[in-house]
Amino acid sequence: MKKIIAGITILGALLMVPQSGHACDDALVMLLTAQNPGSEFSKTIRAFTTNLTILGSSLKNNANPPFEKELGDVMNSWLQFSSNYMANPPEEAKNDVNWVKKMSDSAKYIGQIRKLVMQKEYMPAHDKVLELSSTLGAFFEGFGISDEKQMFIRASAELLNLQRLVMANDYSAAKNLKSQINAILEEFKQALPNEKAAQSAFEKAVAVNNLVFENIEKNEPVKLVDENIQELQVFVEQLRSLILMQEWFPKTSKQVLEEK
């Protein structure tokens, strides 16, 4: 019963996908901590990623500068997380030989973000937030997660990297991610339920993905391409939800698809 309730809770969060860009995939972190949501590790990493999302969104939208509260919340939640796990990984990741390096790398990102915000270099700080966010799934590599969840982590990381490069107006580097994202979408296709509505959702995701890279090739304005990427993120999250519905509630999943 507890697993069913947890599954419903997580699925609900995954279905309520955001309609605007976000710095960190909160729903993915919630999914990856779903097995033990009440653990200290789950609570502290969720608090950190939530605060990082708020900071990233504020920086992107230039809301409430100089961002003292948002940065302070990130620093405090990181301090809590790092003081618990810098040298001692949680039980689930005790065999992760790269744990300390991952923590150290994240600490460097935090330092860089803090420095940029303090210097009022807000967009470079936002880019660093995206860069850090794209690495957070690595903390779960030692948890023995399924191939599907590994796929979700890769998709989130690649889309965050794509958004970061576009926001930095580095279209040349952004183009190089096309093959990786195409490959990930193909992986999603193989994992989707064999239903017409799922296929339709996949085709919409592919169409938006094609539009993203067409507009990058045309050197369209950053704002337009970023909006395209946000739309792509929403479609990928919908595909993720359909895959999870099939895994957790196969009968319900089929009924939902038939009703669409």
VMD Tcl script that draws the C-alpha trace (Angstrom):
set ca {
  {0.00 0.00 0.00}
  {2.80 2.46 0.86}
  {4.44 1.82 -2.51}
  {1.15 2.47 -4.31}
  {0.60 5.73 -2.43}
  {4.19 6.81 -3.13}
  {3.75 5.93 -6.79}
  {0.57 8.00 -7.04}
  {2.25 10.95 -5.33}
  {5.30 10.88 -7.59}
  {3.23 10.29 -10.72}
  {1.05 13.28 -9.83}
  {4.12 15.45 -9.54}
  {5.46 14.18 -12.85}
  {2.18 14.88 -14.62}
  {2.09 18.46 -13.34}
  {4.89 19.49 -15.66}
  {5.89 23.15 -15.59}
  {4.97 25.47 -18.43}
  {8.12 27.57 -18.18}
  {11.84 26.89 -18.10}
  {13.32 25.46 -14.93}
  {16.91 25.22 -13.82}
  {16.70 21.83 -12.22}
  {14.43 18.88 -12.92}
  {12.65 18.75 -9.55}
  {10.25 16.04 -10.69}
  {13.17 13.83 -11.69}
  {14.81 14.25 -8.28}
  {11.48 13.40 -6.64}
  {11.29 10.28 -8.79}
  {14.85 9.23 -7.97}
  {14.21 9.62 -4.23}
  {10.81 7.91 -4.36}
  {12.06 4.59 -3.01}
  {12.83 6.20 0.33}
  {11.32 9.72 0.27}
  {11.51 10.22 4.02}
  {15.23 9.54 4.36}
  {17.54 12.36 5.39}
  {19.35 12.12 2.06}
  {16.11 12.41 0.08}
  {14.93 15.41 2.08}
  {18.22 17.30 1.93}
  {18.86 16.78 -1.80}
  {15.27 17.77 -2.61}
  {15.64 20.93 -0.53}
  {18.85 21.77 -2.33}
  {17.51 21.18 -5.83}
  {14.34 23.15 -5.07}
  {16.36 26.14 -3.88}
  {18.65 25.83 -6.89}
  {15.62 25.90 -9.18}
  {14.31 29.04 -7.50}
  {17.68 30.76 -7.83}
  {18.04 29.75 -11.48}
  {14.54 30.94 -12.39}
  {15.05 34.23 -10.53}
  {18.35 34.85 -12.30}
  {16.87 34.05 -15.69}
  {13.91 36.36 -15.21}
  {15.94 39.03 -13.37}
  {13.44 38.80 -10.53}
  {14.37 40.29 -7.16}
  {18.03 41.26 -7.65}
  {20.53 41.13 -6.03}
  {19.18 37.64 -5.18}
  {20.52 37.62 -1.62}
  {17.71 35.45 -0.24}
  {17.73 33.01 -3.16}
  {21.50 32.61 -3.01}
  {21.39 32.33 0.78}
  {18.82 29.51 0.57}
  {21.01 27.64 -1.91}
  {24.10 28.09 0.26}
  {22.29 26.97 3.42}
  {20.74 23.88 1.81}
  {24.09 22.99 0.22}
  {25.80 23.37 3.60}
  {23.29 20.97 5.12}
  {23.70 18.49 2.27}
  {27.51 18.66 2.13}
  {27.99 18.52 5.90}
  {26.07 15.26 5.93}
  {27.48 13.63 2.82}
  {30.71 15.27 1.63}
  {32.91 12.44 2.89}
  {30.23 9.90 3.79}
  {27.78 8.93 1.05}
  {24.31 7.69 2.00}
  {23.87 3.97 2.49}
  {22.45 3.53 -1.03}
  {25.61 5.01 -2.59}
  {28.23 3.54 -0.27}
  {29.89 1.70 -3.18}
  {30.13 4.78 -5.41}
  {33.91 5.25 -5.72}
  {33.44 8.66 -7.36}
  {31.19 10.08 -4.63}
  {33.73 12.43 -3.05}
  {34.72 13.82 -6.46}
  {31.07 14.46 -7.33}
  {30.59 16.34 -4.07}
  {33.79 18.30 -4.62}
  {32.81 19.22 -8.18}
  {29.41 20.42 -6.99}
  {31.05 22.51 -4.28}
  {33.16 24.21 -6.96}
  {30.03 25.02 -8.96}
  {28.41 26.48 -5.86}
  {31.46 28.66 -5.27}
  {31.43 29.87 -8.88}
  {27.70 30.63 -8.74}
  {28.11 32.58 -5.50}
  {31.00 34.60 -6.93}
  {29.10 35.47 -10.12}
  {25.97 36.50 -8.23}
  {27.99 38.66 -5.85}
  {29.64 40.31 -8.88}
  {26.17 40.88 -10.37}
  {27.01 38.73 -13.39}
  {23.55 37.26 -13.33}
  {23.28 35.47 -16.67}
  {26.69 33.77 -16.34}
  {25.51 32.72 -12.86}
  {22.32 31.32 -14.40}
  {24.41 29.37 -16.92}
  {26.42 27.87 -14.05}
  {23.20 26.90 -12.30}
  {22.15 25.00 -15.42}
  {25.58 23.38 -15.66}
  {25.40 22.21 -12.04}
  {21.81 21.05 -12.45}
  {22.76 18.83 -15.38}
  {25.20 16.90 -13.15}
  {22.94 16.21 -10.16}
  {21.60 12.92 -11.51}
  {25.13 11.52 -11.06}
  {24.52 11.39 -7.31}
  {22.11 8.51 -7.96}
  {24.41 6.42 -10.17}
  {25.42 4.20 -7.25}
  {21.82 3.58 -6.16}
  {21.27 0.65 -8.52}
  {18.51 2.47 -10.41}
  {16.78 0.94 -13.42}
  {17.77 1.42 -17.06}
  {14.67 3.57 -17.57}
  {15.61 5.94 -14.77}
  {19.16 6.13 -16.15}
  {17.54 7.16 -19.43}
  {15.54 9.86 -17.64}
  {18.73 11.21 -16.06}
  {20.50 11.37 -19.42}
  {17.55 13.11 -21.05}
  {17.33 15.73 -18.30}
  {21.09 16.36 -18.39}
  {21.25 16.73 -22.18}
  {18.29 19.12 -22.31}
  {19.73 21.25 -19.51}
  {23.06 21.35 -21.35}
  {21.28 22.34 -24.55}
  {19.45 25.13 -22.74}
  {22.70 26.31 -21.14}
  {24.52 26.51 -24.47}
  {21.65 28.33 -26.16}
  {21.35 30.83 -23.31}
  {25.09 31.45 -23.66}
  {24.51 32.03 -27.41}
  {26.90 29.17 -28.20}
  {24.90 27.76 -31.10}
  {27.91 25.99 -32.55}
  {28.26 23.77 -29.46}
  {24.49 23.39 -29.16}
  {24.33 21.83 -32.64}
  {26.63 19.05 -31.45}
  {23.95 17.79 -29.03}
  {21.50 16.97 -31.81}
  {22.57 13.35 -32.27}
  {22.57 12.64 -28.51}
  {19.08 14.05 -28.03}
  {17.79 12.21 -31.11}
  {19.19 8.99 -29.67}
  {17.55 9.60 -26.30}
  {14.19 10.26 -27.94}
  {14.55 6.96 -29.78}
  {15.18 5.24 -26.42}
  {12.00 6.82 -25.08}
  {10.09 5.52 -28.12}
  {11.20 1.96 -27.40}
  {10.06 2.26 -23.76}
  {6.66 3.84 -24.44}
  {3.43 1.81 -24.23}
  {2.24 0.50 -27.56}
  {-0.72 2.85 -27.76}
  {-1.83 5.42 -30.32}
  {-1.85 8.32 -27.83}
  {1.70 7.52 -26.70}
  {2.87 7.45 -30.31}
  {1.17 10.80 -30.89}
  {2.94 12.31 -27.87}
  {6.25 10.98 -29.17}
  {5.67 12.47 -32.62}
  {4.96 15.87 -31.04}
  {8.20 15.66 -29.06}
  {10.14 14.80 -32.22}
  {8.51 17.69 -34.10}
  {9.47 20.18 -31.39}
  {12.99 18.73 -31.21}
  {13.35 19.20 -34.97}
  {12.10 22.78 -34.61}
  {14.69 23.48 -31.89}
  {17.59 22.48 -34.11}
  {16.12 24.09 -37.22}
  {15.98 27.39 -35.36}
  {19.51 26.89 -34.06}
  {20.68 26.32 -37.64}
  {18.87 29.48 -38.72}
  {20.55 31.38 -35.88}
  {17.17 32.52 -34.56}
  {17.10 34.73 -31.43}
  {18.02 33.10 -28.14}
  {14.62 33.88 -26.61}
  {12.79 31.98 -29.36}
  {15.08 28.94 -29.22}
  {14.89 28.86 -25.43}
  {11.09 28.83 -25.64}
  {11.34 25.90 -28.07}
  {13.57 24.03 -25.62}
  {11.15 24.67 -22.77}
  {8.38 23.16 -24.89}
  {10.59 20.17 -25.68}
  {11.27 19.68 -21.96}
  {7.52 19.58 -21.31}
  {6.96 16.94 -24.01}
  {9.86 14.80 -22.74}
  {8.42 14.96 -19.23}
  {5.06 13.83 -20.61}
  {6.75 10.87 -22.29}
  {8.46 10.07 -19.00}
  {5.09 10.09 -17.26}
  {3.60 7.72 -19.84}
  {6.49 5.30 -19.37}
  {6.04 5.37 -15.58}
  {2.28 4.93 -15.86}
  {2.90 1.79 -17.89}
  {5.35 0.50 -15.25}
  {3.30 1.31 -12.14}
  {-0.33 1.20 -13.30}
  {-0.53 -0.75 -16.57}
  {-4.34 -1.04 -16.63}
  {-4.88 2.56 -15.60}
  {-2.31 3.70 -18.14}
  {-4.15 1.94 -20.95}
  {-7.48 3.44 -19.89}
  {-6.01 6.95 -19.76}
  {-4.52 6.59 -23.22}
  {-7.76 5.24 -24.67}
  {-9.70 8.19 -23.27}
  {-7.40 10.77 -24.96}
}
mol new
graphics top color blue
foreach p $ca { graphics top sphere $p radius 0.5 }
foreach p [lrange $ca 0 end-1] q [lrange $ca 1 end] { graphics top cylinder $p $q radius 0.2 }
display resetview
